[in-house]
Amino acid sequence: MQPVQQQLIDLQVKVSKILGLAFIFSIVWVAGIGSCAAFLLGVYALRLIKGSSEKIAGVGMAWWCIIAGAIGTAIMPFILFGK
């Protein structure tokens, strides 16, 4: 296998692990911390994908984590402190 192909495979594995963790955090709210982590990991994964000229998969999952994380983070103060 050529070095460039191996680098893409390694990057795909890394992004897949990041997005798997971010997806779990987006579902498990954990007092808003999970939502913040999902958002940040989603942004990081999306930057890795864009940096590879989108040669690796995961854009949809990254956006899911960003959106779900942002929503969870935005409603956190209302759930914790609001009535």
N, C-alpha and C positions, 0 to 999 in steps of 0.2 A: 504494500500500500504506500502511496506517495505521502510525503510529509504534510502537504497542504490538506489532503483528505483526512489524515489522522488528526490534524489540528481541528478540523471542522467536526469530526466525530467526538473528540474530547470536549469541545465547546458545547455541542448538542447535549452531551451527558450532563455537563455542569448546569446548563440552562434548565434541563428537565428536572434535576434535583432541586434547584432553586424554586422552580414553579410548583413542584409537588409540595414543598414546604409552605410556600406562599398560599397555595390553595387550601391547605389544612388550616392555616392561620385565618384565612378569610371566612371560613365556616365556624371555627372555634373563636368566639369573640374575645374571651379572657379579659373582661373589663376594659376593652378598647385597645389593649396592648397587641392583641392578635391582629386587629384591624390595621393598626399602624405598621406592624411588621409585614402584613400582606401587601400593603400599599408600597412600602419601601422595596421589598423584594421584587414586586411586580415591575416597578420602575427600573430596578437594576437589571432584571432579566430582559426587559424591552430594550435597554441600552446595549446589552450584549448582542441581542438579535440584530438591531439596526447596525451595529458595528461590524457585523459579519456580512453586510450587504443583503441581509435577509435570506441567507443561504441555509439557515437552520430554522426549524419549526418552533412555534410557541407563541406567536403574536396574539392569537385569540385568548389563550390562557393568561398571558401577561396582562392584557386589557381587563380580563375578568377580575384578576387580583387587584389591579389598580382601582377599578370602579367599586368593587365590593369593599375593599379596604378604606377607600375614601368615604363611602356611605357609613360604614361602621364607625369610623373616626369622627365623622360629622355629628352622628346622633349620640355619641358617647356622653357629652355633658348633659344632654336632656334626660338620658336614662339614669345617670348617676346622681344628678343634682336637681333635676326638674320634677315637677309633680304632674 
